[in-house]
C-alpha cells in the first residue's frame, strides 16, 4: 500500500513511523510534518533522528507552522522538550527537509492511488483540500488519529474533558477534512485509551530486545514510563489499523467537530442532519493483535 504519513513527531508518532518503516506491506511515499506536539522544525528534526537511528531514508516535507486560524498549542509536557522523550538522539549536521508538504500531498494524490495516515493536527490535509478539492475523491482513504466520540467508557478528552488533542489544536482543519467527502477512518480516544492497549514498562522491556526499532521505542518511552508507568500509543494504533484492518473495529457514523463552544469536541449522529459528514469511527481494539503486529514490524 502506498502511504503518505502526515505527523507531528511526538513519541507515539515515532512509534507509528517505526511500524511503517518495518512493515513489508507499506510503501512510504513521503513524510509530511505539521506543527503539533512540537513545532514543525523540531518535528522535521525528529523524523531525521528516527530514520538515521534505523538506517533508513524517506522523503521528508516541511508543512504548516501553525493551525489555520489559531495559535499553536504544543505538548512538550507529554513528549519531552525534544518531542522524543528527552532521549538525546543524535542529529546529522546540514540536513534539510524538502519544502511545501501541501504541494507534495496534492501532486501525489492526483498522480496515483495513495492513502494518508494523519497522526497530528489536520492542518496540512485541510490546506491540500482547499487548494485542490478533487483530491477528496481521488485519495484511497485518510486514516485519522483524532477525536473522542463517547462510544466507549474510555472516551475522555486529553485536553479538555471532551476534546482530543489533534482536533483541539486545529478544529477548523478537522471540520474541513470531514466535510470533504473523502473516505475517512478515524481512530480516536475511544480506542486508544483502552487500558489493554497502552504501553507498559513490561511491554517496553519486551520490545527492547527486538532489533533497533524496539531499542528506539524503549529509549524514547523510558522517561514517560518512569514518570507515569504507562504511555498511550494513539498514533501507532492508527497506523496499525491501516496495516491490519482487523485490529480496530469501526462503524459508519455521521460526525461533527465543534469549532466554537467546546473547541475540538467531536459528536456522533445516526442521521446526516447537523453533521459535517460521515466516517468510519473506531470503537473497539484487539490489543493482542496490535502488539503482535508491532513486534512483527520490529524484526
N, C-alpha and C positions, 0 to 999 in steps of 0.2 A: 504494500500500500504506500502511495506517495503522500507525504505529510509535510505540512509547514507547522513548526512549533512556535507559537506566539506566547512569550513568557516574560516574567519579571523576577528572575532568579535571585533569591528565595531558595530555602532548603528543600521544600517539597517540590519546587520546580526542578531543582537539581536532580532529585531522585527520578522525576519524570524523564528528564533528559538522559540520564544514565540508562534507564529502561529502554528508551527508544534507540539509543546507540547500540545496545546489546541485543535488540530483537532482530531476528532474521526476517521478520515479516514487515519491517518498517524501512522505507527509504526516506531519509530526511532531506527534503529539497533545500531547506534553509531554516535558520532560527531567527525569528524577528523579535526584538526586545522592546519592551514597553516599560515606562515608569510605573512602579507599584510598590512592591515590598522594599525596593531600593530605587533610587533614581536611575534613569536609563543608562547612563555611562557606567555606573557600578554594575548594573545588570549585564552589560556587554562584557566587562572585565570578568564577571563570574562565569559566563559561558566559555570564555577563553581558558579560564583556570580549570574548569571541569574537563574540557576536551584535551587540554595539554596533559593533565594528570593521567587521562586514559589513553593518551597517544592517538587521538582521533582528530579528524578535521571535518568541520562543517562550515558552510557559508553563513556568516552572521551579519544581520542587518540591524542598524540602529533605527529605532522607531520614535514614538511620541515621548516628549519630555514631560508632559502634563496631561491631565484629563481634558476633555473637550472644553468645558467651561468652568471648571472648579480648580481650586488649589490641590496640589498633590498631598496625599496622606500616606506616609511610608510606615513600615512596621519593623524597623531595626530592633525594637524591643523584643520581638519574637525571633527574628532570624539572625541577630547579631549585627554588629556595626558594619561588617563587610557583606552581610546578607547570607553568608555561608557558615553561620555558627562560630564566627571568630576563629576559623580553622587555619588561618595564615597560609593558605595555598599560594604557591609561587605564581608569578606572572612574568612572562617574557617582555623584554623591552621592545618598543616600536610597533606594537600590534595595533591595528585599527580595524574597526568593523566597516562593512560596506554601508553607504548611506541609503536612505529612502526605502525603509521597510514597506511603506504603503504601496509604492510603485511595484516592488517585488511581489507583494501579495496579489495585486490586481493582475499583473502580467502572468504570473504562474497559473492562476485560476482560469484566465482566458485562454491559456496555451495548452492545458492538459487537465485530465481528471485528477483532482487533488483534494485532500481533506485538510482541515485546520484543527489542531488541538490547541485551544486557548486556555492558558492556566493563569493569566493575570487579568487586570482590568482590560475591557474590550475596546480600548481607545483605537488601537491600530486597525482592528477589524471594522469598526464603525466608520473610520475615515475612508477605508478602502471601499466600503459600500456606498458612501456618499459621493465618492469620485466616480465610481463605475457600478451603478446598481445592477447591471447584468450579471455580476459575479454571484449574486444570490441564487440564481437559477443554475449556475454552472458548477459551483463548488459541490463536491460529493457530499460532504457534511461538515458541520462545525461542532466539535465536541468542546463543551464549555465547562470549566470548573467555576461554579458560581451559584449563588442563591441559597435560600433557606426557606423551604416551602411548607413546612409543618406536616409532612407526610409520615414522619416517624417521631418517636419520643426523643430522639437525639437532635432534632432540628431546633437548635438555639443559636441565635446570632453570635458572631465572634467580634463584632464591632459595637453594635447596639443589641438590645435584647432580640431584635428581629432581623437584622441585616448582616449579610455575609460580606467579607472584606472586599472582594473584587467588584461586586455590584455597588457597594457603598462608595468606593473610590471614584467610579465613573458610571453613575446610574443612567445618565443620558446615553452613553455609548451602549450600555446593555439594552436599553429600550430600542435603539436603532437596529441593533442586531436581531433582536426578537421580532421586530416589525418587518424585517427584510423579506421574509418568506423563504429563507434558506432552510434546508433540513438541519435541525439543531437537536443535539442530545446534551442534556445538562446533568452534570454530577455535582450535587450540592451538599450542604452540611447534613442534610437528612441521612446521607450515606456515609460521608467521610468522617463524621464524629461518632459513628458506631464504635463502641469500645473494643469490639473484636477486631477492628481494622487498624488500630493505632500501632505505631512502632514503640516497642518497649525496649528496655535495656537488654533483656534476654534475646529478643529478636535481632537487635543491633549486633550483639556479640556473635550470633549465628551468621549474619550476613558478612561480618568482618572477615570470615575465613573463605569467602567465595570471590577470589580474584580481586583485581584493582577496583572494580566497581563497588564491591562490598566493603573494601577498605575505605573508599571515599565516603560512602554512606555513613559508616561508623565515625569517620573523622568529623564530618560536618554536623552530625547529630549529637556528638558526645556532650557538648556543653549544655544544650537544652535538655537532654535526657538526665544529666546530673541535676539540673535545676528543677525539673518538673516530673521526671520519672517516665514520661511518655512524650511522643510527638505525633501529631496528626498528619498523615501523608495525603492531604487533599488532592494535590496535583498529580501525584503518582497514580492515584486511583483513577482519575480521569484518563490518564494515558493508558493505563491498563485496560480500561473499558473499551478503548479503541482497538487494542491488540487482540483482546479476547472478549467478545460480546457477551459471554456467559458470566462474567464477573459481577456486573451490575445489572439489576433488573430495572426496566423502565416501563413507564406508562405514558400514553399521549395525553397531554393536558393543555388547556389554554392558560396562559400566564401573563402577568403584567409586572412592571417594575415601577416602584414609586420614586418619583424624582422631586417630590415636594414635601409632604408632611412627615413621612417616615423614610428618609433618604436611603435608597438601595433596598428597601424591603420588597420581597417578591411574593406574589399572590398566585394562587391557582384557581381555575374555574373549570367547570364541566361544559360550559357553553361559551361561544366566542364573544358575546357581548361584554363590553368593558375590558376586554383583554387586549394585549399588544400583539398576540399571535399564539401559535401553538408550538410545542416542543415535546420531545420525549424526555421525561424527567425521572431521574433515578430515585428509587425508593427502597432498595434492598441490596445487600452485597454478600457475596460468597468470599469471606475473608481468607479462608484457607486457600482457595483458588487464586486469590490475589497474591498472597505471599509465595505460593508455588511458582507463579509466573515471574514475580520479582526475582526469586532465586535463580530461575532458569535464564533470565536475561543477564545475569552477572557471570555466568560460566564462560 
